[in-house]
Amino acid sequence: MLRPEIVDYYRQGGERDRLATGAGRLEFLRTWDVLARVLPAPPATVLDVGGATGVYAEPLARAGYRVRLVDPVPEHVAEAASRPGVTATMGDARALPAADRSADAVLLLGPLYHLLERADRVAVWREAARVVRPGGVVVGATISRFASLFDGFVKDYFSDARFRPLVDRVLVDGVHHNADASRTWFTSAYFHHPDELAGEVTQAGLVVRRRVAVEGPLWMTGPRLTEILASRELTALLLEMLRGVEDEPSLLGVSSHLLTVAGHR
Ligand SMILES: C[S@@+](CC[C@H](N)C(=O)[O-])C[C@H]1O[C@@H](n2cnc3c(N)ncnc32)[C@H](O)[C@@H]1O
């Protein structure tokens, strides 16, 4: 069972446009840039777990991949299923509705940061290990332990006294417990310390091939980021430069999102 506040949060429809502008746009462009280099060539089969409304699934289908999306939010699944080339079904990352070794790639761009218990996150990696073919790839997105601290200053969340205790707790154990959907500070989530990722993956029987900083610190640059993304040349430069430092371990904690690329031994 998914925590009710997580389902309520996503039923508000925020995922439709989240990646369209600003830091979300940077997250999309960088994630796409990494996927383009680590996924097997089309027409490989991609299982997009936690794929929401199909924001990655549709362009993957357009690129020639066979894409199946799994998500626990009915509105997400309905919208994803309406996209050309995308098959979408309801499901949970801990018990995937997919056969053993049926995918060339499994994307976990969402479930890992919404499961507060370590055993659940290991179960997600284990399911991905079951479903991905030998030689295939699993890509998992996580959110940095320090993201809410930085976001609190970028978006002035600290001006509400109720925000500070959430950050204090995250810094201790990674749990962002926000069960009140009326507040704008995301929903309940787990924010990983970069150093704990490998343990979850290896316990599930996979090996980590790479840990990639998605945005580095540039998601915090606000209006300047909007200016950069409005320029084709500056966006190309930004992507080129971030690609060059994406494996730098010291950037992992300042990046909002991290991608872990894993596979079978
Ligand atoms: C922030 S959205 C990310 C959507 C998209 N993959 C992306 O990267 O932009 C997180 C997604 O994870 C899904 N999710 C949360 N818990 C999940 C679980 N246990 N199993 C599968 N999906 C889950 C949510 O429904 C939501 O669509």
The ligand as a Gaussian input file, in Angstrom:
#p B3LYP/6-31G(d) Opt

LIG

0 1
 C        7.948000      12.821000      -8.828000
 S        7.088000      11.585000      -9.740000
 C        8.293000      11.210000     -10.993000
 C        7.672000      10.873000     -12.304000
 C        8.622000      10.636000     -13.460000
 N        9.152000       9.281000     -13.437000
 C        9.754000      11.622000     -13.446000
 O       10.901000      11.206000     -13.247000
 O        9.493000      12.804000     -13.641000
 C        7.134000      10.109000      -8.749000
 C        6.306000       8.986000      -9.332000
 O        6.534000       7.784000      -8.578000
 C        5.296000       7.117000      -8.440000
 N        5.407000       6.205000      -7.297000
 C        5.421000       6.511000      -5.983000
 N        5.499000       5.393000      -5.256000
 C        5.549000       4.356000      -6.114000
 C        5.619000       2.940000      -5.965000
 N        5.659000       2.364000      -4.756000
 N        5.641000       2.183000      -7.080000
 C        5.594000       2.757000      -8.305000
 N        5.521000       4.083000      -8.499000
 C        5.494000       4.874000      -7.416000
 C        4.289000       8.233000      -8.286000
 O        2.975000       7.808000      -8.556000
 C        4.815000       9.247000      -9.297000
 O        4.259000       9.025000     -10.570000

